[in-house]
Amino acid sequence: MAWSADTWSSLAFVVAGAWILTTVRRPGAGTGPRAALGVLAVLVGVGSGVQHGPAPPWNPVVHDPPLLGAYALVAADAVADLTGRRLRAWWWLVPTLADVVLAALWPGASVVAQGAAAAVAVVAVLLRARARPRLRARLLLALAVLGVGTLAGQLSHPAWHVLAATAIAVVAPTVGRRAPP
């Protein structure tokens, strides 16, 4: 099997996830969600490598849920911050696990669910950026990188991989962080 540019560029998620995990230094507020985002990023890279590499029939099961999970985690974290509530793991784990079923049984529905999760995450992050001036620059930068990646991905899927992984790394320091308004 020859590795394509899509396969190689999937490693950007692994690098981003590893970087996030190495920056989670000490236990405390926010480290659990950031570590979860790091693990999800690594899993996105592995799943994407499987999808763009050997592409077995079951590849949606390893490709789709981690990406949906990353979107769901970022959205849930933003909602928790905006509502003053503690982030609950089940807020993002339930949709992620549900996507395992969708990816296994109805891969097209899994793709739609990823799009919906991405849209919710973008709106939640925009609302959080508006409400949290101390986090605003980083949140808007992450959205800008993701937006450019989405546009670039229309021409080059490897560019989407690299820019989406970069957006995950940019947003990571805000995950689990509670900044005053």
DABELRA-V654670 format. One record per residue. N is the residue number from 1. RES is the residue in one small letter. SS is DSSP state (h for helix, s for strand, l for the rest). PHI is phi as a letter, one per 30 degrees, with the letter a starting at -180 (* if undefined). NEAR is the number of other C-alpha atoms within 10 Angstrom. Layout:
BEGIN
n->N res->RES ss->SS phi->PHI near->NEAR
n->N res->RES ss->SS phi->PHI near->NEAR
END
This chain:
BEGIN
n->1 res->m ss->l phi->* near->5
n->2 res->a ss->l phi->d near->7
n->3 res->w ss->l phi->d near->12
n->4 res->s ss->l phi->c near->13
n->5 res->a ss->h phi->d near->14
n->6 res->d ss->h phi->d near->19
n->7 res->t ss->h phi->d near->23
n->8 res->w ss->h phi->d near->16
n->9 res->s ss->h phi->d near->23
n->10 res->s ss->l phi->d near->29
n->11 res->l ss->h phi->d near->21
n->12 res->a ss->h phi->e near->22
n->13 res->f ss->h phi->d near->30
n->14 res->v ss->h phi->d near->22
n->15 res->v ss->h phi->d near->19
n->16 res->a ss->h phi->d near->26
n->17 res->g ss->h phi->d near->29
n->18 res->a ss->h phi->d near->17
n->19 res->w ss->h phi->d near->16
n->20 res->i ss->h phi->e near->24
n->21 res->l ss->h phi->d near->20
n->22 res->t ss->h phi->d near->11
n->23 res->t ss->h phi->d near->15
n->24 res->v ss->l phi->d near->18
n->25 res->r ss->l phi->d near->10
n->26 res->r ss->l phi->b near->7
n->27 res->p ss->l phi->d near->8
n->28 res->g ss->l phi->l near->9
n->29 res->a ss->l phi->e near->12
n->30 res->g ss->l phi->i near->17
n->31 res->t ss->h phi->d near->19
n->32 res->g ss->h phi->d near->15
n->33 res->p ss->h phi->d near->22
n->34 res->r ss->h phi->d near->25
n->35 res->a ss->h phi->d near->22
n->36 res->a ss->h phi->d near->19
n->37 res->l ss->h phi->d near->27
n->38 res->g ss->h phi->d near->28
n->39 res->v ss->h phi->d near->21
n->40 res->l ss->h phi->d near->24
n->41 res->a ss->h phi->d near->31
n->42 res->v ss->h phi->d near->26
n->43 res->l ss->h phi->d near->23
n->44 res->v ss->h phi->d near->29
n->45 res->g ss->h phi->d near->29
n->46 res->v ss->h phi->d near->20
n->47 res->g ss->h phi->d near->25
n->48 res->s ss->h phi->d near->27
n->49 res->g ss->h phi->d near->25
n->50 res->v ss->h phi->d near->19
n->51 res->q ss->h phi->d near->22
n->52 res->h ss->h phi->d near->20
n->53 res->g ss->l phi->c near->19
n->54 res->p ss->l phi->d near->13
n->55 res->a ss->l phi->h near->13
n->56 res->p ss->l phi->d near->10
n->57 res->p ss->l phi->e near->9
n->58 res->w ss->l phi->c near->14
n->59 res->n ss->h phi->e near->20
n->60 res->p ss->h phi->e near->25
n->61 res->v ss->h phi->d near->20
n->62 res->v ss->h phi->c near->21
n->63 res->h ss->h phi->d near->22
n->64 res->d ss->h phi->d near->26
n->65 res->p ss->h phi->e near->29
n->66 res->p ss->h phi->d near->28
n->67 res->l ss->h phi->d near->23
n->68 res->l ss->h phi->e near->29
n->69 res->g ss->h phi->d near->27
n->70 res->a ss->h phi->d near->27
n->71 res->y ss->h phi->d near->26
n->72 res->a ss->h phi->d near->24
n->73 res->l ss->h phi->d near->30
n->74 res->v ss->h phi->d near->28
n->75 res->a ss->h phi->d near->25
n->76 res->a ss->h phi->d near->24
n->77 res->d ss->h phi->d near->30
n->78 res->a ss->h phi->d near->27
n->79 res->v ss->h phi->d near->20
n->80 res->a ss->h phi->e near->19
n->81 res->d ss->h phi->d near->21
n->82 res->l ss->h phi->d near->18
n->83 res->t ss->h phi->c near->10
n->84 res->g ss->l phi->i near->10
n->85 res->r ss->l phi->c near->10
n->86 res->r ss->l phi->d near->13
n->87 res->l ss->l phi->d near->19
n->88 res->r ss->l phi->c near->13
n->89 res->a ss->h phi->e near->14
n->90 res->w ss->h phi->d near->12
n->91 res->w ss->h phi->e near->16
n->92 res->w ss->h phi->c near->20
n->93 res->l ss->h phi->d near->18
n->94 res->v ss->h phi->d near->12
n->95 res->p ss->h phi->d near->18
n->96 res->t ss->h phi->d near->25
n->97 res->l ss->h phi->d near->16
n->98 res->a ss->h phi->d near->14
n->99 res->d ss->h phi->d near->27
n->100 res->v ss->h phi->d near->21
n->101 res->v ss->h phi->d near->14
n->102 res->l ss->h phi->e near->21
n->103 res->a ss->h phi->d near->23
n->104 res->a ss->h phi->d near->16
n->105 res->l ss->h phi->c near->14
n->106 res->w ss->l phi->b near->13
n->107 res->p ss->h phi->e near->19
n->108 res->g ss->h phi->d near->12
n->109 res->a ss->h phi->d near->13
n->110 res->s ss->h phi->d near->23
n->111 res->v ss->h phi->d near->18
n->112 res->v ss->h phi->d near->12
n->113 res->a ss->h phi->d near->21
n->114 res->q ss->h phi->d near->24
n->115 res->g ss->h phi->d near->14
n->116 res->a ss->h phi->d near->15
n->117 res->a ss->h phi->d near->22
n->118 res->a ss->h phi->d near->20
n->119 res->a ss->h phi->d near->14
n->120 res->v ss->h phi->d near->17
n->121 res->a ss->h phi->d near->24
n->122 res->v ss->h phi->d near->22
n->123 res->v ss->h phi->d near->13
n->124 res->a ss->h phi->d near->20
n->125 res->v ss->h phi->d near->25
n->126 res->l ss->h phi->d near->17
n->127 res->l ss->h phi->d near->15
n->128 res->r ss->h phi->d near->23
n->129 res->a ss->h phi->d near->20
n->130 res->r ss->h phi->d near->15
n->131 res->a ss->h phi->d near->16
n->132 res->r ss->l phi->b near->18
n->133 res->p ss->h phi->e near->14
n->134 res->r ss->h phi->d near->15
n->135 res->l ss->h phi->c near->20
n->136 res->r ss->h phi->e near->18
n->137 res->a ss->h phi->e near->12
n->138 res->r ss->h phi->d near->18
n->139 res->l ss->h phi->d near->24
n->140 res->l ss->h phi->d near->20
n->141 res->l ss->h phi->d near->14
n->142 res->a ss->h phi->e near->24
n->143 res->l ss->h phi->d near->21
n->144 res->a ss->h phi->d near->14
n->145 res->v ss->h phi->d near->20
n->146 res->l ss->h phi->d near->23
n->147 res->g ss->h phi->d near->17
n->148 res->v ss->h phi->d near->16
n->149 res->g ss->h phi->d near->23
n->150 res->t ss->h phi->d near->18
n->151 res->l ss->h phi->d near->14
n->152 res->a ss->h phi->d near->16
n->153 res->g ss->h phi->d near->17
n->154 res->q ss->l phi->d near->10
n->155 res->l ss->l phi->c near->10
n->156 res->s ss->l phi->b near->14
n->157 res->h ss->h phi->d near->19
n->158 res->p ss->h phi->e near->20
n->159 res->a ss->h phi->d near->21
n->160 res->w ss->h phi->d near->24
n->161 res->h ss->h phi->e near->27
n->162 res->v ss->h phi->d near->21
n->163 res->l ss->h phi->d near->25
n->164 res->a ss->h phi->d near->25
n->165 res->a ss->h phi->d near->28
n->166 res->t ss->h phi->d near->21
n->167 res->a ss->h phi->d near->24
n->168 res->i ss->h phi->d near->25
n->169 res->a ss->h phi->d near->22
n->170 res->v ss->h phi->d near->20
n->171 res->v ss->h phi->d near->20
n->172 res->a ss->h phi->e near->27
n->173 res->p ss->l phi->d near->18
n->174 res->t ss->l phi->d near->21
n->175 res->v ss->l phi->d near->23
n->176 res->g ss->l phi->i near->23
n->177 res->r ss->l phi->c near->17
n->178 res->r ss->l phi->c near->19
n->179 res->a ss->l phi->c near->12
n->180 res->p ss->l phi->d near->10
n->181 res->p ss->l phi->d near->12
END
